Amino acid sequence: MTTPAPHSDELFARAKVVTPGGVNSPVRAFNAVGGTPRFITSAQGAWLTDADGREYVDLIASWGPMLLGHAHPEVLAAVQSAVARGTSYGTPTVPEVELAEEIVARTSVEQVRFVSSGTEATMSAIRLARGFTGRDVIVKFAGCYHGHVDSLLASAGSGLATFAVPGTPGVPESSTALTLVLPYNDRAAVEATFAEHGDRIAALITEAAPGNMGIVPPEYVEAEGSTGGGAPRVGFNQFLSQTCARHGALFISDEVMTGFRAASQGQWGLDGSVEGWAPDLTTFGKVMGGGFPAAAFGGRADVMAHLSPEGPVYQAGTLSGNPVATTAGLTTLRLATDEVYAHITEAGETVKQGVADALGAAGVAHTIQSNGTMFSVFFSDGPVRNFDEANAQDLPRFNAFFNAMLDAGVHLPPSAYETWFLSSAHDDRAVQTILDALPGAARAAAAVPTPEGES
Ligand SMILES: *Cc1c(COP(=O)(O)O)cnc(C)c1O
């Protein structure tokens, strides 16, 4: 080779000429944290290698999918063998049946339909809910992300139970005029909204456990009339499911992030299966695609029967159920054993303790929240129960922390509102690299001057 390999700076400059902001999904641009995003040229296990030959412990995991780490040998072998048989036929295939069977076996859904992204999954689930109920209104929660579906890129209106306004230019008011946005974990707001609009609500959609504003677990309360001490509990999701059922609306649990990640059966394994209920529809993505573009929506067979060609609600996709993507997903799920989740939990406990020790010693306000195997770090005093509370973070301190971690060879998600994703490939060396980086990064966060007028 005569020309040296291009570096991240050069590549970013080139990318910005031909792509808006130089990236194909906004968070990758490092706008929140400053600096140049690393162009990753290869990844193995828990490690990323960038165009400058630097290595990082990866805490992004492709934003969740890489549950087993990068380039897992068995996933690679299955994908290579699938590719050799041709990459897309536009006909039914074997792996899509097997992946559907695996998802049905592992979760509460009776049937699934595959799509290519989480956005498509939530968009299609909403269409199906509207087609099934013959109603129009959708309820969602502030801070819950469901992909870039027009009707879900909505901000709360001027009062509770008033209709939403577009959350971004390009979304017409008519697209959010049928969306209601409520504060997460607020049972009274849900009750009031259903009391007023219940007979028009087609569905309520929620992240099964929010991970896109940082981890905000659904709250559990003791069941009414219980005397405590092993008493039955009512989780926020169960409350939502019951409220929807009372009003003839569907409950859509968005497990695109939590599915096969928070636990082996997803969030439903942590609440629904324990409490004895199931969502009407569930959306999946991320882990179930094994690092390829694959997602799904599924649920009650009588609801799914409304989907074309069995029923009247139209939905389709050229690459839906793609044999390479479904092979990657199927192989990943078959390898996602209890040991994988136990390992991720254990590594997570070590990292969380390290974060608490380092930020505590440096005197930086922080709150670590967990849900199943997932966790995130808020740069604020907690607890964080909703989006307003998530927004109370000290972002300049997170940004200093992020950049110091990056310099020390740890690639966190470049935003203070993200989950820190581990994998079964995060071994002692990877975890130790994180632990070694934390004290310096915590001191860098502490060194950020406090704005005037604040104590
Ligand atoms: C990532 C995500 C989506 C969107 O999935 P894409 O594949 O990026 O379209 C939807 N819902 C949740 C909860 C997500 O985390």
The ligand as an SDF file (V2000), in Angstrom:
LIG
                    3D

 15 15  0  0  0  0  0  0  0  0999 V2000
  -34.1450    1.4970   18.4570 C   0  0  0  0  0  0  0  0  0  0  0  0
  -35.5700    1.5730   18.8250 C   0  0  0  0  0  0  0  0  0  0  0  0
  -36.5910    1.7200   17.8630 C   0  0  0  0  0  0  0  0  0  0  0  0
  -36.2940    1.9850   16.4230 C   0  0  0  0  0  0  0  0  0  0  0  0
  -35.6340    0.9370   15.7930 O   0  0  0  0  0  0  0  0  0  0  0  0
  -34.8540    1.2420   14.4180 P   0  0  0  0  0  0  0  0  0  0  0  0
  -34.4160   -0.1150   13.9860 O   0  0  0  0  0  0  0  0  0  0  0  0
  -33.7430    2.1740   14.7630 O   0  0  0  0  0  0  0  0  0  0  0  0
  -35.8380    1.8600   13.4900 O   0  0  0  0  0  0  0  0  0  0  0  0
  -37.9040    1.6380   18.2730 C   0  0  0  0  0  0  0  0  0  0  0  0
  -38.2100    1.4570   19.5580 N   0  0  0  0  0  0  0  0  0  0  0  0
  -37.2720    1.3290   20.5130 C   0  0  0  0  0  0  0  0  0  0  0  0
  -37.6820    1.1260   21.9390 C   0  0  0  0  0  0  0  0  0  0  0  0
  -35.9280    1.4120   20.1870 C   0  0  0  0  0  0  0  0  0  0  0  0
  -35.0030    1.3380   21.1490 O   0  0  0  0  0  0  0  0  0  0  0  0
  1  2  1  0
  2  3  1  0
  2 14  2  0
  3  4  1  0
  3 10  2  0
  4  5  1  0
  5  6  1  0
  6  7  2  0
  6  8  1  0
  6  9  1  0
 10 11  1  0
 11 12  2  0
 12 13  1  0
 12 14  1  0
 14 15  1  0
M  END
$$$$
